[in-house]
Amino acid sequence: MANISEELLAILRCPVTGSTLVQDGQSLLSTANGPEGTPLRYTIDEGIALLLRPEQITA
């Protein structure tokens, strides 16, 4: 499992809510609720945080 460094987490922000992010396994969670009323989840792929909404990621 790739961990995002504390230094990087300190500066990363959710692109939708502007809130800080916390690592939860292989993803990052926003600390504020998004438009749907729940925290937004962003995938970490090979150590790189994909700060795009799921509908913006193409397979």
Contacts in CASP RR format, 6 or more apart in sequence:
PFRMAT RR
TARGET T0000
AUTHOR 0000-0000-0000
METHOD contacts of the structure
MODEL  1
MANISEELLAILRCPVTGSTLVQDGQSLLSTANGPEGTPLRYTIDEGIAL
LLRPEQITA
1 25 0 8 1.000
1 26 0 8 1.000
2 26 0 8 1.000
2 44 0 8 1.000
2 46 0 8 1.000
2 47 0 8 1.000
3 23 0 8 1.000
4 12 0 8 1.000
4 23 0 8 1.000
4 28 0 8 1.000
4 44 0 8 1.000
4 47 0 8 1.000
4 49 0 8 1.000
9 20 0 8 1.000
9 21 0 8 1.000
9 22 0 8 1.000
9 23 0 8 1.000
9 28 0 8 1.000
10 20 0 8 1.000
12 20 0 8 1.000
12 21 0 8 1.000
12 28 0 8 1.000
12 49 0 8 1.000
12 51 0 8 1.000
13 19 0 8 1.000
13 20 0 8 1.000
13 21 0 8 1.000
14 20 0 8 1.000
14 21 0 8 1.000
14 30 0 8 1.000
14 31 0 8 1.000
14 32 0 8 1.000
14 40 0 8 1.000
14 42 0 8 1.000
14 51 0 8 1.000
15 51 0 8 1.000
15 52 0 8 1.000
16 30 0 8 1.000
16 34 0 8 1.000
16 35 0 8 1.000
16 40 0 8 1.000
16 53 0 8 1.000
17 30 0 8 1.000
17 32 0 8 1.000
17 33 0 8 1.000
17 34 0 8 1.000
17 40 0 8 1.000
18 30 0 8 1.000
18 32 0 8 1.000
19 30 0 8 1.000
19 31 0 8 1.000
19 32 0 8 1.000
20 30 0 8 1.000
20 31 0 8 1.000
21 28 0 8 1.000
21 29 0 8 1.000
21 30 0 8 1.000
21 31 0 8 1.000
21 42 0 8 1.000
21 49 0 8 1.000
22 28 0 8 1.000
22 29 0 8 1.000
22 31 0 8 1.000
23 29 0 8 1.000
23 44 0 8 1.000
24 41 0 8 1.000
25 44 0 8 1.000
26 43 0 8 1.000
26 44 0 8 1.000
27 41 0 8 1.000
27 42 0 8 1.000
27 43 0 8 1.000
27 44 0 8 1.000
28 41 0 8 1.000
28 42 0 8 1.000
28 44 0 8 1.000
28 49 0 8 1.000
28 51 0 8 1.000
29 39 0 8 1.000
29 40 0 8 1.000
29 41 0 8 1.000
29 42 0 8 1.000
30 39 0 8 1.000
30 40 0 8 1.000
30 41 0 8 1.000
30 42 0 8 1.000
31 39 0 8 1.000
32 39 0 8 1.000
33 39 0 8 1.000
34 40 0 8 1.000
40 53 0 8 1.000
42 49 0 8 1.000
42 50 0 8 1.000
42 51 0 8 1.000
42 52 0 8 1.000
43 49 0 8 1.000
43 50 0 8 1.000
43 57 0 8 1.000
44 50 0 8 1.000
50 57 0 8 1.000
END
